[in-house]
């Protein structure tokens, strides 16, 4: 199951240095984002993944000489999606089925 809120190491594309700071370039189902190493592989939600600062990632990458569109195309295989074809189970019926056995 994909991590819906945190950042895992398999989501990281590369490291990016900007203004003497090192960031990790990650990808998820919403696109590219920049995060720091202290949010990597933790059981906490990564605020960089859902922050409003995510809106200017494209401009920041272009200023560093990177092509965001090409990065998304090359790394789209890293995006893990939840399968939506799971059958929904009614918990009341499931508990009654368990009582029969």
Phi, psi and omega per residue, in radians:
X1 nan 2.283 -3.128
X2 -1.194 2.652 3.093
X3 -1.385 2.022 -3.026
X4 -1.370 -0.416 -3.002
X5 -2.196 -0.536 -3.100
X6 -1.607 3.113 3.114
X7 -1.999 2.207 3.099
X8 -1.899 2.834 -3.052
X9 -1.141 -0.430 3.122
X10 -1.358 -0.090 3.084
X11 -1.609 -0.169 -3.062
X12 -1.472 2.287 3.122
X13 -1.606 -0.909 -3.094
X14 -2.861 2.969 3.040
X15 -1.642 2.586 -3.109
X16 -2.289 2.303 3.085
X17 -1.853 2.175 -3.123
X18 -2.425 2.122 3.127
X19 0.920 0.876 3.125
X20 1.070 0.326 3.051
X21 -2.077 2.500 3.134
X22 -1.823 2.240 3.110
X23 -2.107 2.785 3.054
X24 -1.869 2.267 3.124
X25 -1.603 2.046 -3.117
X26 -2.020 2.867 3.111
X27 -2.351 2.449 3.020
X28 -2.477 -2.936 -3.065
X29 -1.182 -0.241 3.093
X30 -1.695 -0.084 3.112
X31 2.123 -2.676 -3.079
X32 -1.561 2.629 3.035
X33 -2.689 2.730 3.106
X34 -1.860 2.342 3.118
X35 -2.407 3.096 3.111
X36 -1.966 2.861 -3.062
X37 -1.156 -0.385 -3.117
X38 -1.309 -0.158 3.071
X39 -1.745 0.020 -3.049
X40 -1.416 2.323 3.077
X41 0.960 0.717 3.053
X42 -1.951 2.786 3.131
X43 -1.523 0.336 3.126
X44 -1.915 2.710 3.080
X45 -1.215 2.408 3.139
X46 -1.542 1.954 -3.120
X47 -1.141 -0.392 3.113
X48 -1.228 -0.381 -3.123
X49 -1.354 -0.461 -3.084
X50 -2.161 0.168 -3.108
X51 -1.355 2.831 3.112
X52 -1.241 -0.316 3.124
X53 -1.177 -0.233 3.128
X54 -1.128 -0.375 -3.088
X55 -1.161 -0.494 -3.087
X56 -1.755 0.274 -3.136
X57 -1.127 -0.698 -3.134
X58 -1.049 -0.795 3.141
X59 -1.154 -0.691 3.128
X60 -1.136 -0.712 3.131
X61 -1.181 -0.695 3.115
X62 -1.143 -0.616 3.098
X63 -1.164 -0.476 3.105
X64 -1.533 0.012 3.103
X65 1.521 0.313 3.112
X66 -1.817 2.612 3.133
X67 -1.772 1.830 -3.086
X68 -1.082 -0.658 -3.131
X69 -1.118 -0.768 3.122
X70 -1.142 -0.694 3.121
X71 -1.090 -0.707 3.114
X72 -1.149 -0.769 -3.136
X73 -1.114 -0.733 -3.103
X74 -1.260 -0.467 -3.039
X75 -2.013 0.294 -3.141
X76 -1.151 -0.350 3.111
X77 -1.228 -0.275 3.123
X78 -1.394 -0.271 -3.101
X79 -1.331 2.135 3.106
X80 -1.766 2.278 -3.116
X81 -2.017 2.583 3.061
X82 -1.325 2.443 3.100
X83 -1.359 2.244 -3.100
X84 -1.606 0.047 -3.082
X85 -1.653 0.407 3.058
X86 -1.357 2.409 3.107
X87 -1.372 2.288 3.128
X88 -1.295 2.419 -3.109
X89 -1.979 2.289 3.053
X90 -1.375 2.061 -3.061
X91 -1.113 -0.505 3.115
X92 -1.201 -0.765 3.114
X93 -1.180 -0.650 3.139
X94 -1.128 -0.684 3.131
X95 -1.202 -0.584 3.097
X96 -1.230 -0.633 3.085
X97 -1.108 -0.672 3.131
X98 -1.165 -0.490 -3.137
X99 -1.319 -0.430 -3.107
X100 -1.226 -0.585 -3.033
X101 -1.396 nan nan
